[in-house]
């Protein structure tokens, strides 16, 4: 497995292996390098997120093990090969709730679109929780609606049909204007 540590907006790596190169290329994030034991003991703030990259079958076992071992952490997968750790109560659902509160948007007028388990809290919070067609099965089960896949422009489909569509204009459908996409 490979480990990434985020502290605020900085990505820290111990080594720049193939997993790190691929991650940095795909996320367009420039890493900093540090020995993790030194980083965590030199007075830096606590990590914002720890991301483990590994084989899906290994991470599936780790997910359950670490959820049981560290109930004070939010442990979730964002991709089959990404396992994320954040503080308990730090997730996309809480972020959507806070954003809606700050904007004065009622919960029932929010839309969340996602595809991975790390989107579940957001999808469950939203007035309309949407899974795109290529989502993890557990996300599809929890969503109010399954849209076409990302490759089939599922996010655009939701916006056109539920935010800009006839139902929204007529006031008969879920005209939820606040949209947060985790996909």
C-alpha positions in Angstrom: 0.0 0.0 0.0 1.0 3.6 -0.5 0.0 6.4 2.0 -0.7 10.1 1.3 -1.1 12.5 4.2 -2.9 15.9 3.7 -2.4 18.6 6.2 -4.6 21.5 5.3 -4.0 22.0 1.5 -0.6 20.3 1.4 -0.1 16.7 0.2 2.8 15.0 1.9 4.5 11.8 0.6 7.4 9.8 2.0 8.3 8.4 -1.4 7.5 9.1 -5.0 6.6 5.6 -6.2 4.3 4.7 -9.1 1.1 5.0 -7.0 2.2 8.5 -5.9 3.1 9.5 -9.5 -0.3 8.4 -10.8 -2.2 10.1 -8.0 -0.4 13.4 -8.5 -0.8 13.3 -12.2 -4.5 12.5 -12.0 -5.3 15.1 -9.2 -2.8 17.7 -10.5 -1.5 18.1 -7.0 2.2 19.0 -6.3 3.4 17.0 -3.3 5.8 17.9 -0.5 8.0 15.2 1.0 8.6 14.3 4.6 9.1 11.3 6.8 5.7 10.8 8.3 6.8 10.1 11.8 8.8 13.4 11.8 5.9 15.2 10.1 3.4 14.1 12.7 5.6 14.9 15.7 7.0 18.3 14.7 4.0 20.5 15.7 2.1 20.4 12.4 -1.7 20.4 12.7 -3.3 17.0 12.7 -3.8 15.6 9.2 -6.9 16.7 7.3 -7.0 13.4 5.5 -5.0 10.3 5.2 -5.4 8.4 1.9 -4.2 4.8 1.4 -3.8 3.6 -2.1 -3.8 -0.2 -2.7 -5.4 -3.2 -4.1 -9.2 -3.1 -3.8 -9.5 -6.5 -2.0 -6.8 -5.4 0.5 -8.6 -2.1 1.1 -12.0 -3.8 1.6 -10.6 -5.7 4.5 -8.8 -2.7 5.9 -12.0 -0.6 5.7 -13.9 -2.8 8.1 -10.9 -3.4 10.3 -10.1 0.3 10.7 -13.8 1.4 11.2 -13.9 -1.0 14.1 -10.5 -0.1 15.5 -10.9 3.7 15.1 -14.5 4.8 15.7 -13.3 8.4 16.1 -12.4 8.5 12.4 -14.6 8.6 9.3 -13.2 5.7 7.1 -14.5 5.4 3.6 -13.5 4.5 0.0 -13.5 7.1 -2.7 -12.4 4.7 -5.4 -11.9 0.9 -5.4 -8.2 1.5 -4.7 -8.5 4.6 -2.4 -9.2 4.3 1.3 -9.7 7.7 3.1 -9.5 8.6 6.8 -10.8 11.9 8.1 -12.0 13.1 11.5 -15.4 11.8 12.5 -18.1 14.2 11.3 -15.9 15.4 8.5 -17.6 14.3 5.3 -19.4 15.6 2.2 -22.8 15.5 3.9 -21.6 17.8 6.6 -20.1 20.1 4.0 -23.3 20.2 2.0 -25.3 20.9 5.1 -23.0 23.8 6.1 -23.0 25.2 2.5 -26.8 25.1 2.3 -27.1 26.8 5.8 -24.7 29.6 4.8 -26.6 30.1 1.5 -30.0 29.9 3.2 -31.0 27.0 1.0 -33.4 24.5 2.6 -32.3 20.9 2.7 -35.1 19.8 0.4 -33.8 22.2 -2.3 -30.4 20.6 -2.5 -29.1 18.1 -5.0 -26.0 15.9 -4.5 -24.5 13.7 -7.3 -22.0 11.1 -6.5 -20.5 7.7 -7.4 -18.5 6.4 -4.5 -18.9 5.5 -0.8 -17.3 8.8 0.2 -20.3 10.5 -1.4 -22.9 8.6 0.6 -23.3 11.1 3.5 -23.9 13.9 0.9 -26.4 11.8 -1.1 -28.3 10.9 2.1 -28.4 14.5 3.3 -29.5 16.1 0.0 -33.1 16.7 -0.9 -32.4 14.7 -4.0 -29.5 12.3 -3.8 -28.3 11.0 -7.1 -26.0 8.2 -8.0 -24.5 8.2 -11.5 -24.9 4.9 -13.4 -21.3 3.9 -12.9 -21.5 4.3 -9.1 -20.6 1.6 -6.6 -23.7 -0.6 -6.0 -24.1 0.6 -2.4 -24.3 4.2 -3.6 -27.0 3.3 -6.1 -29.0 1.6 -3.3 -28.9 4.6 -1.1 -29.6 7.2 -3.8 -33.1 8.6 -4.5 -32.3 8.4 -8.2 -29.8 6.7 -10.5 -28.8 8.9 -13.5 -26.9 7.9 -16.6 -23.1 7.2 -16.0 -20.5 9.9 -16.1 -19.6 8.8 -19.6 -23.2 9.3 -20.6 -23.3 12.9 -19.2 -25.2 11.9 -16.1 -24.6 15.1 -14.3 -25.9 17.2 -17.2 -28.9 14.9 -17.4 -29.7 15.6 -13.7 -29.3 19.3 -14.2 -31.4 19.5 -17.3 -34.2 17.2 -16.0 -34.4 18.3 -12.3 -33.0 21.7 -12.1 -33.6 23.4 -15.5 -36.4 21.1 -16.8 -40.1 21.5 -17.2 -40.9 20.1 -13.8 -38.6 22.7 -12.2 -40.2 25.6 -14.2 -43.7 24.4 -13.4 -43.0 23.9 -9.7 -44.1 20.3 -9.8 -40.7 18.6 -9.6 -37.7 18.7 -7.4 -36.5 22.2 -8.5 -33.5 22.0 -6.2 -31.1 24.7 -7.2 -28.1 24.0 -4.9 -26.1 21.3 -6.6 -22.9 19.7 -5.2 -21.3 17.0 -7.2 -19.0 14.4 -5.8 -18.8 12.5 -9.1 
